[in-house]
């Protein structure tokens, strides 16, 4: 890729800046500029057009124009694959809107540009193809592993990413899991899981009874499932037998249809709609025979009429001559008049020519005037220039009006946006209104009728439960009294007075606890009933007031949303006005260029016409038109003379033909007009007779053809009738009609049978043929037996459900404490968390290992070749003072070997030599990816610390490198410019 030209619309300090790159087969371009001349701006412009503008969220400078104007520009490039292209990027979306223009007019977008740049991003480009003196900040302290990572990652992410990627993976691992720690998330989760497992073991010992109840419930559920399946099968069988019983009449009717069809004669070979077809064929044959008779009578009548018509064919022979003379009669009169007019016009034109010569101040002859150049293209070009001059003046007025209108509309749009913003609700007011509306909506969702039903249900449940409680207490008190009386009698008989006292005290305590009214379920039901009652009362009292408040808040929110939409629409309109304003400014510039070009063209034509330079365009056009008119008059005068001579010869030929026509029709002593009129009348009479005879002959032919066609049709229908009778295997049409009546009867029976079968097919789960054979299995007695079995099955299912309900209540009482189930749920949650954390830790570990393997592979395979290339460049830059570059695994940084065999670490070299080593490595890195993508190399004053000789060496190396790459070198040092063998571009 070669950059040919930079065109900056607006970028940083530049406005409408044009920077061409010379085309002298040298791809090294030196751009010189003093401090703050715009070198960094130009570098940033190239990268922004290629990779996009910096976003407002980034810290990088966006270089937006200080003065109002178009943001962006274009770069003209040349590629081997696509030829010359133009890359244009202007303000639009975040990174700008880009278009790539081809020579053939095609236009592509951002995706094609990425492909053209080899899918490099801005950071990667800066890491490989763009560098300055501060580019390799860490080169003095890199060991072999880090250099391998740098050379691999710098071509992917840039130099800064190298030193943070590996450490970031390690820190993320340790935040999840650390073998000796407890704070990482995975260590903490494992500790909690062990603790909860121990608690679960203790809780499990307390639920032995719970497990036995669970097993009993499972047995009952199995029995319930068996009973339900049996009931379902009985229901299915009952429905089937009842349906079959109802279908029996249809089945019997179908059997009757089959019996009738077996009695009737087989008519499968009888044609469908045979009787209807036969009637149609006979009717059509009769109609055709009537038409044939009518046509034969008409033919005889036409033959008689033709005999009585007598046509004179010799008169018709002169029709062509008469037609020609008749058509040219008006032309003859016109030419005769034209001949006289030509003579008058010639005299008038000569007078006009003399007058125009006086206006042009020319004393030239006609031939000399004709030789002057006044061609139509020149006149059209002059008209176009004058018209363009007038249009440009009108366009200037229009642009002035558009400029004022655009400016006013933009100011009005800004004022309207400000006004709408002032009318918006404040954020806290909007939030408060939305919260209140949401609360009202939640309240309105509650159905009052459902609340009333719940209140009534709660009150009924409370009354029923209190009644059950009283009955239970009465039973317990009776049982306690009987038990106490028996114990008292026994102790009195045996004289156990202490036991009597204990029994008496225990009985009193037991009686107190049984009759104590502290049931929590009754308390909850009472509270729920009171709560529902209070809610219904408050709902009834506040309904009207809440409705008014809800309408007021809803109106405020809707109005606020409408204002926001209006602001968004006005913002879009404002952007449109801003773009319109910019387009008008551009049109002003284009108008000035067009106006200057127009003035130059008109002055050149005025000079050719011997007019002054300050002559108005309209006067130039008028003089040119006068010259053209004179030339046209002279040419026209010559044409009129020739035309008059030609017309005289044509008038003589026409008179000879008229005399010939008069002789053919025996017309004497008449003028030309009368001869043509009398001959025309005679010719018209003969033509009418001829036409009448011709029409009668054509009509006769048509009738004969129609008659032949009708006879063919009649024969066809007779043949079709015979074939139809033959298909039905009948001897004549009478036998065919009898067989047709039998076929119609069979068809009715088949339709009746088909309708019955459709009704039966709707019962697609029934085998009809099987049930017909077993009709006794579907009697009412059999159906009644299945109903009795079904009732027995339902009773069994109800008993099982009662037992299961009691068992579930006991299980729920055990589970109500929630200890065991909560621990199990918490342990499952902790296990899920541990699994997720372990997966994250494994992914980070795998990523770290893959990074190490990839970097090591890159270092072993590509690093030696890259170092070899860097050695050649480094040796050339240092006048062969250094010949080797090493990166041993045991060392912490680069080692270079001097020509005398002495070796030095990178941090032992001078600052300039380190920078030369850096240049050699960067050029070698760019060289290593040559086969993948070749992009321009940008260097920013990287040789300020080099001495005189090594500066020349690096410049020579850049010239050599420019044979394969385009290099753009920015410098503010004027003393370096003579060293380059190329033209300097100053900015």
DRENVOVEX-326853 format. One line per 4 residues: number of its first residue (from 0); their letters; for each residue x negated, y, z of C-alpha. Coordinates in steps of 0.5 Angstrom, whole numbers, plus 500, padded with zeros to 3 digits. Example, Ala and Ser with C-alpha at 12.3 -4.5 7.8 and 13.67 -1.06 7.14 Angstrom:
0> AS> 475 491 516  473 498 514 .
//
This chain:
0> XXXX> 500 500 500  497 507 498  500 514 500  500 518 495 .
4> XXXX> 504 524 498  507 527 504  513 532 504  515 535 511 .
8> XXXX> 522 538 511  521 540 518  517 536 523  513 540 529 .
12> XXXX> 510 546 527  511 544 519  517 547 515  517 545 508 .
16> XXXX> 510 542 508  507 539 502  501 535 502  498 531 496 .
20> XXXX> 493 526 496  488 526 490  488 521 485  481 520 483 .
24> XXXX> 480 512 485  478 514 492  482 511 497  478 515 503 .
28> XXXX> 482 522 504  479 527 509  484 532 512  481 538 516 .
32> XXXX> 484 543 520  482 547 526  485 546 533  492 546 533 .
36> XXXX> 492 546 526  497 540 526  493 534 525  496 530 531 .
40> XXXX> 503 532 528  501 530 521  499 523 524  505 523 528 .
44> XXXX> 509 524 522  506 519 518  508 514 523  515 516 525 .
48> XXXX> 517 516 517  514 509 517  517 506 524  522 511 526 .
52> XXXX> 522 518 530  521 517 538  528 517 542  530 522 547 .
56> XXXX> 529 517 552  521 515 551  516 520 553  513 520 547 .
60> XXXX> 513 527 543  519 527 538  516 533 534  523 536 533 .
64> XXXX> 522 543 529  522 549 533  526 553 528  533 551 525 .
68> XXXX> 532 546 519  532 539 517  528 534 521  524 529 518 .
72> XXXX> 521 528 511  519 523 506  512 519 504  511 517 496 .
76> XXXX> 507 511 496  505 506 491  505 498 492  503 492 488 .
80> XXXX> 509 489 488  514 494 487  511 500 484  512 507 486 .
84> XXXX> 517 508 492  519 514 496  521 513 503  525 518 506 .
88> XXXX> 527 519 514  532 524 516  535 526 523  541 521 524 .
92> XXXX> 541 515 529  536 514 534  530 513 530  533 517 524 .
96> XXXX> 536 515 518  531 512 513  532 511 505  527 507 500 .
100> XXXX> 528 510 493  526 505 487  523 508 480  530 505 477 .
104> XXXX> 534 508 482  536 503 487  536 505 494  534 500 500 .
108> XXXX> 535 501 508  531 500 514  531 492 513  527 493 507 .
112> XXXX> 522 498 510  521 493 515  519 487 510  515 492 506 .
116> XXXX> 511 494 513  510 486 514  514 487 520  509 491 524 .
120> XXXX> 512 495 529  509 502 531  505 499 537  502 494 533 .
124> XXXX> 500 499 527  497 503 532  493 497 535  490 495 529 .
128> XXXX> 490 501 523  490 507 528  485 509 533  481 514 536 .
132> XXXX> 475 515 541  480 513 547  483 507 543  479 501 547 .
136> XXXX> 479 503 554  477 497 557  472 494 553  466 495 558 .
140> XXXX> 469 490 563  473 485 559  470 477 559  471 472 554 .
144> XXXX> 478 470 556  481 477 556  477 479 550  481 473 547 .
148> XXXX> 487 475 549  486 482 547  485 480 540  491 476 540 .
152> XXXX> 496 480 543  493 487 541  496 485 534  502 483 537 .
156> XXXX> 504 488 543  498 493 543  492 494 548  496 496 554 .
160> XXXX> 500 490 554  494 485 555  493 487 562  500 486 565 .
164> XXXX> 503 480 561  499 475 565  500 478 572  507 480 571 .
168> XXXX> 508 472 570  504 470 576  508 475 580  515 473 578 .
172> XXXX> 513 466 580  511 468 587  517 472 588  521 465 586 .
176> XXXX> 517 460 590  510 460 594  508 453 597  505 456 604 .
180> XXXX> 511 462 604  518 462 607  520 469 604  520 467 596 .
184> XXXX> 528 466 594  527 458 593  523 457 599  528 460 603 .
188> XXXX> 534 457 600  530 450 601  530 451 608  537 453 609 .
192> XXXX> 539 447 605  535 442 610  539 446 616  546 445 613 .
196> XXXX> 544 438 612  543 436 619  549 440 621  553 436 616 .
200> XXXX> 551 429 619  553 431 626  560 433 623  561 427 619 .
204> XXXX> 561 423 626  567 426 628  571 425 622  572 417 622 .
208> XXXX> 579 418 623  580 422 618  577 417 613  581 412 615 .
212> XXXX> 587 417 614  584 418 607  584 411 605  591 410 607 .
216> XXXX> 593 416 603  590 413 597  593 406 598  600 410 598 .
220> XXXX> 598 414 592  597 408 588  604 405 590  607 411 588 .
224> XXXX> 604 411 581  606 404 580  613 406 582  613 412 578 .
228> XXXX> 611 408 572  616 403 573  621 408 573  619 411 567 .
232> XXXX> 619 405 563  626 403 566  628 410 563  625 409 557 .
236> XXXX> 628 403 556  635 406 558  635 411 553  633 406 547 .
240> XXXX> 638 402 549  643 407 549  641 410 543  641 404 539 .
244> XXXX> 648 403 542  650 409 539  647 408 532  651 401 531 .
248> XXXX> 656 404 526  651 407 522  648 401 521  654 397 519 .
252> XXXX> 656 402 514  649 401 511  650 394 511  656 395 507 .
256> XXXX> 653 400 502  648 394 501  653 389 499  657 393 494 .
260> XXXX> 650 395 491  649 387 490  656 386 487  655 392 481 .
264> XXXX> 652 391 475  644 393 475  644 400 471  636 401 473 .
268> XXXX> 635 402 465  640 407 464  637 414 463  638 419 468 .
272> XXXX> 644 424 467  645 419 461  653 421 460  651 429 460 .
276> XXXX> 645 428 455  650 424 450  655 430 450  650 435 449 .
280> XXXX> 647 431 443  654 431 440  656 438 441  649 440 438 .
284> XXXX> 650 436 432  657 439 431  655 446 431  649 445 426 .
288> XXXX> 654 442 421  659 448 422  653 453 421  650 449 414 .
292> XXXX> 657 449 411  657 457 412  650 458 409  652 454 403 .
296> XXXX> 658 459 402  653 465 403  648 462 398  653 461 392 .
300> XXXX> 656 469 393  649 472 393  647 468 386  653 471 383 .
304> XXXX> 651 478 385  644 477 382  646 476 375  650 483 375 .
308> XXXX> 644 487 376  640 490 370  633 493 372  628 496 367 .
312> XXXX> 621 494 368  618 499 363  620 505 367  617 502 373 .
316> XXXX> 610 502 370  609 509 370  610 509 378  603 510 380 .
320> XXXX> 602 516 375  608 519 378  606 518 385  599 521 384 .
324> XXXX> 602 527 381  608 528 386  603 528 391  598 533 388 .
328> XXXX> 603 538 386  603 542 392  595 541 392  596 544 385 .
332> XXXX> 600 550 387  595 551 393  589 550 389  591 555 384 .
336> XXXX> 593 560 389  586 558 393  582 560 386  585 567 386 .
340> XXXX> 584 568 394  577 566 392  575 571 388  578 576 393 .
344> XXXX> 574 573 399  568 574 395  569 581 394  571 582 401 .
348> XXXX> 565 578 404  560 582 400  562 589 403  562 585 410 .
352> XXXX> 555 583 409  553 590 408  556 593 414  553 588 419 .
356> XXXX> 546 589 416  547 597 418  548 594 425  542 590 425 .
360> XXXX> 538 596 422  535 591 417  533 592 410  532 585 408 .
364> XXXX> 535 581 402  540 576 403  534 570 402  530 574 407 .
368> XXXX> 536 574 412  537 566 411  530 565 412  530 567 420 .
372> XXXX> 531 562 425  538 562 428  540 555 428  546 553 432 .
376> XXXX> 542 549 438  538 556 439  545 559 439  548 554 444 .
380> XXXX> 541 554 448  542 562 449  550 561 450  548 556 456 .
384> XXXX> 543 561 458  547 567 458  553 563 461  548 560 467 .
388> XXXX> 546 567 468  553 569 469  554 563 473  548 564 478 .
392> XXXX> 551 571 479  558 568 481  554 563 485  551 568 489 .
396> XXXX> 557 571 491  560 564 493  554 562 497  555 569 501 .
400> XXXX> 562 567 502  561 560 504  555 562 509  560 567 512 .
404> XXXX> 565 562 513  561 556 515  558 561 520  565 563 523 .
408> XXXX> 567 556 523  561 553 527  562 559 532  570 558 533 .
412> XXXX> 568 550 534  563 551 539  568 556 543  574 551 542 .
416> XXXX> 570 546 545  568 550 551  575 552 552  577 544 552 .
420> XXXX> 572 543 557  574 548 562  581 545 561  579 538 563 .
424> XXXX> 580 535 570  574 535 575  571 528 576  573 527 583 .
428> XXXX> 580 530 581  581 525 576  578 519 580  583 521 586 .
432> XXXX> 589 521 581  587 514 578  586 511 584  593 513 587 .
436> XXXX> 596 511 580  593 504 581  596 503 588  603 505 585 .
440> XXXX> 602 500 580  600 495 585  606 497 589  611 497 583 .
444> XXXX> 609 490 581  612 487 587  619 485 585  624 487 591 .
448> XXXX> 629 481 589  623 476 590  622 480 597  629 479 599 .
452> XXXX> 629 472 597  623 471 601  626 475 607  632 470 607 .
456> XXXX> 628 464 606  623 466 612  629 467 617  633 461 615 .
460> XXXX> 626 457 616  625 460 623  632 458 625  631 451 622 .
464> XXXX> 625 450 626  627 453 633  633 448 632  628 442 631 .
468> XXXX> 624 445 637  630 445 642  632 438 640  625 435 641 .
472> XXXX> 624 439 648  631 436 650  628 429 648  622 430 651 .
476> XXXX> 625 432 658  630 426 658  624 422 657  620 425 662 .
480> XXXX> 625 425 668  626 417 666  619 416 667  618 420 673 .
484> XXXX> 624 417 676  621 410 675  615 412 678  618 415 684 .
488> XXXX> 622 409 686  616 404 685  611 409 689  617 409 695 .
492> XXXX> 618 402 695  610 401 696  610 407 700  604 411 696 .
496> XXXX> 606 418 699  599 421 696  601 418 689  608 421 690 .
500> XXXX> 605 428 691  601 427 685  606 425 681  611 431 683 .
504> XXXX> 606 436 681  604 433 675  611 432 673  612 440 674 .
508> XXXX> 606 442 670  608 437 664  615 440 664  612 447 664 .
512> XXXX> 608 446 658  613 443 654  618 448 655  613 454 654 .
516> XXXX> 615 458 648  608 459 645  609 455 638  604 459 633 .
520> XXXX> 608 457 627  615 460 630  610 466 632  608 467 625 .
524> XXXX> 615 466 622  618 471 626  612 476 624  613 475 617 .
528> XXXX> 620 476 617  619 483 621  614 485 616  618 483 610 .
532> XXXX> 624 487 613  620 493 615  617 493 607  624 493 604 .
536> XXXX> 626 499 609  620 503 607  621 501 600  628 503 600 .
540> XXXX> 627 510 603  621 512 599  623 510 592  625 517 589 .
544> XXXX> 619 520 592  614 515 589  617 516 582  616 523 582 .
548> XXXX> 609 523 584  608 517 579  610 521 573  606 527 575 .
552> XXXX> 600 523 576  601 520 570  602 526 566  596 529 569 .
556> XXXX> 592 523 566  595 523 560  593 530 558  586 529 561 .
560> XXXX> 585 523 556  588 527 550  583 533 552  577 528 551 .
564> XXXX> 580 526 545  580 533 542  573 534 545  571 528 541 .
568> XXXX> 574 530 535  572 537 535  564 535 536  565 531 530 .
572> XXXX> 568 537 526  562 541 529  557 536 527  560 537 520 .
576> XXXX> 560 545 520  552 544 522  551 540 516  555 544 511 .
580> XXXX> 551 550 514  544 547 513  546 545 506  548 552 504 .
584> XXXX> 541 554 506  538 549 501  543 552 496  540 559 497 .
588> XXXX> 533 556 495  535 552 489  539 559 487  532 563 487 .
592> XXXX> 529 558 483  534 557 477  535 565 477  527 566 475 .
596> XXXX> 527 560 470  534 563 467  531 570 466  524 567 463 .
600> XXXX> 528 564 457  532 570 456  526 574 455  523 569 450 .
604> XXXX> 529 569 445  530 577 446  522 577 444  524 573 437 .
608> XXXX> 529 578 436  525 584 436  529 586 442  526 590 449 .
612> XXXX> 525 585 455  529 589 459  535 588 454  541 585 458 .
616> XXXX> 543 578 456  550 579 453  546 584 448  541 579 446 .
620> XXXX> 547 574 445  551 579 441  545 581 436  543 573 435 .
624> XXXX> 551 572 434  551 578 429  545 575 425  548 568 425 .
628> XXXX> 555 572 422  551 575 417  547 568 415  554 565 415 .
632> XXXX> 557 570 410  552 570 405  552 562 405  560 563 405 .
636> XXXX> 559 567 399  555 562 395  560 557 397  566 561 395 .
640> XXXX> 563 562 388  562 554 387  569 553 390  572 557 385 .
644> XXXX> 568 554 379  570 547 381  578 549 382  578 551 375 .
648> XXXX> 576 544 373  581 541 377  587 545 375  585 543 368 .
652> XXXX> 585 536 369  592 536 373  595 539 367  593 534 362 .
656> XXXX> 596 528 367  603 532 367  603 532 359  602 525 359 .
660> XXXX> 608 523 364  613 528 360  611 523 354  612 517 357 .
664> XXXX> 619 519 360  621 523 353  621 530 357  620 536 353 .
668> XXXX> 620 544 354  619 543 361  615 546 366  610 542 371 .
672> XXXX> 615 542 377  621 540 373  617 535 369  615 531 376 .
676> XXXX> 622 532 379  626 529 373  621 523 372  622 522 380 .
680> XXXX> 630 522 379  629 517 374  624 513 378  628 513 384 .
684> XXXX> 634 510 380  630 504 377  627 503 384  634 502 388 .
688> XXXX> 636 497 383  630 493 383  630 493 391  637 491 391 .
692> XXXX> 635 485 387  629 483 391  633 484 398  638 479 395 .
696> XXXX> 633 474 393  630 474 399  636 473 403  638 467 398 .
700> XXXX> 631 464 400  632 466 408  639 462 407  636 456 404 .
704> XXXX> 630 455 409  635 456 415  640 451 411  634 446 411 .
708> XXXX> 632 447 418  639 446 420  639 439 416  633 437 420 .
712> XXXX> 636 439 427  642 435 425  638 429 423  634 430 429 .
716> XXXX> 640 430 434  643 424 430  636 420 431  636 422 439 .
720> XXXX> 643 420 440  641 413 437  635 413 441  639 414 448 .
724> XXXX> 644 409 446  638 404 445  635 406 452  641 404 455 .
728> XXXX> 641 397 451  648 399 448  651 397 441  655 404 441 .
732> XXXX> 656 410 444  663 407 447  659 402 451  654 407 453 .
736> XXXX> 660 411 456  662 405 460  656 403 463  655 410 465 .
740> XXXX> 661 410 469  658 404 473  651 408 474  655 414 477 .
744> XXXX> 658 409 482  652 406 484  649 413 485  654 415 490 .
748> XXXX> 653 409 494  645 410 494  646 417 496  651 415 502 .
752> XXXX> 646 409 504  640 414 503  644 419 508  645 414 513 .
756> XXXX> 637 412 512  635 419 513  639 419 520  636 413 522 .
760> XXXX> 629 415 520  630 421 525  629 415 530  622 414 528 .
764> XXXX> 621 410 535  626 405 533  625 398 529  632 398 526 .
768> XXXX> 632 392 522  630 388 529  636 391 532  641 389 527 .
772> XXXX> 639 382 528  639 383 536  645 387 537  648 383 543 .
776> XXXX> 641 386 547  644 393 546  651 392 549  654 396 555 .
780> XXXX> 653 390 560  646 390 558  645 398 559  649 397 566 .
784> XXXX> 644 392 569  638 397 567  641 403 571  642 399 577 .
788> XXXX> 634 397 576  633 404 575  637 406 582  633 401 586 .
792> XXXX> 626 404 583  628 411 585  630 409 592  623 406 593 .
796> XXXX> 619 412 590  623 416 595  621 412 601  613 412 599 .
800> XXXX> 614 420 598  616 420 605  611 416 608  605 420 604 .
804> XXXX> 608 427 606  607 425 614  600 422 612  598 429 609 .
808> XXXX> 601 433 615  596 429 619  590 430 614  591 437 614 .
812> XXXX> 591 438 622  584 435 622  582 439 616  585 445 619 .
816> XXXX> 578 446 623  575 447 616  568 445 619  566 439 615 .
820> XXXX> 569 441 608  566 448 609  559 445 610  560 441 604 .
824> XXXX> 562 447 600  556 451 603  551 445 601  554 445 594 .
828> XXXX> 553 452 593  546 452 596  544 446 591  546 450 585 .
832> XXXX> 542 456 587  536 451 588  537 448 582  537 455 578 .
836> XXXX> 531 458 582  527 452 580  529 452 573  527 460 573 .
840> XXXX> 520 458 576  519 452 571  521 457 565  515 462 568 .
844> XXXX> 510 456 569  511 454 562  511 461 559  504 462 563 .
848> XXXX> 501 455 560  504 457 553  500 464 553  494 461 556 .
852> XXXX> 494 455 550  496 460 545  490 465 547  485 460 548 .
856> XXXX> 487 457 541  486 464 538  480 465 541  476 459 539 .
860> XXXX> 479 459 532  479 466 530  474 470 535  468 467 532 .
864> XXXX> 470 469 525  472 476 527  465 477 531  461 475 525 .
868> XXXX> 464 480 521  464 485 527  456 483 527  455 485 520 .
872> XXXX> 459 492 521  455 493 528  448 492 525  449 497 519 .
876> XXXX> 452 502 523  446 502 528  440 501 522  439 494 524 .
880> XXXX> 438 496 531  443 490 533  444 484 530  448 479 534 .
884> XXXX> 455 480 538  456 475 544  462 473 548  460 468 553 .
888> XXXX> 465 464 557  461 465 563  460 473 562  464 478 564 .
892> XXXX> 464 483 558  460 483 551  453 482 550  449 485 544 .
896> XXXX> 442 483 542  437 488 539  433 486 533  427 485 538 .
900> XXXX> 431 479 541  433 483 548  440 483 550  444 488 553 .
904> XXXX> 451 488 556  456 493 554  456 497 560  449 498 559 .
908> XXXX> 449 501 552  450 508 551  456 512 550  455 512 542 .
912> XXXX> 453 505 541  459 503 545  464 507 541  460 504 534 .
916> XXXX> 461 497 537  468 499 538  469 501 531  466 495 528 .
920> XXXX> 471 491 532  477 495 530  475 494 523  473 487 523 .
924> XXXX> 480 486 526  484 490 520  479 486 516  482 479 519 .
928> XXXX> 489 480 517  488 483 510  491 477 507  497 478 511 .
932> XXXX> 499 486 510  495 492 508  497 498 511  493 505 511 .
936> XXXX> 488 506 516  488 512 520  482 515 524  482 521 529 .
940> XXXX> 475 524 530  472 518 533  465 519 531  463 526 535 .
944> XXXX> 458 522 540  454 519 534  447 522 531  446 525 524 .
948> XXXX> 444 518 522  449 514 525  454 519 523  452 518 515 .
952> XXXX> 452 510 516  459 510 519  462 515 513  458 510 508 .
956> XXXX> 462 504 511  468 508 511  467 509 503  465 502 502 .
960> XXXX> 472 500 506  476 504 502  475 500 496  480 495 499 .
964> XXXX> 484 500 504  486 507 504  483 511 510  486 517 512 .
968> XXXX> 480 521 516  482 527 521  477 532 523  476 539 526 .
972> XXXX> 469 539 525  467 542 519  460 540 518  462 533 517 .
976> XXXX> 466 535 510  459 535 506  458 528 508  464 525 505 .
980> XXXX> 464 524 497  471 526 496  475 532 496  478 535 503 .
984> XXX> 485 536 504  486 543 509  492 544 513 .
//
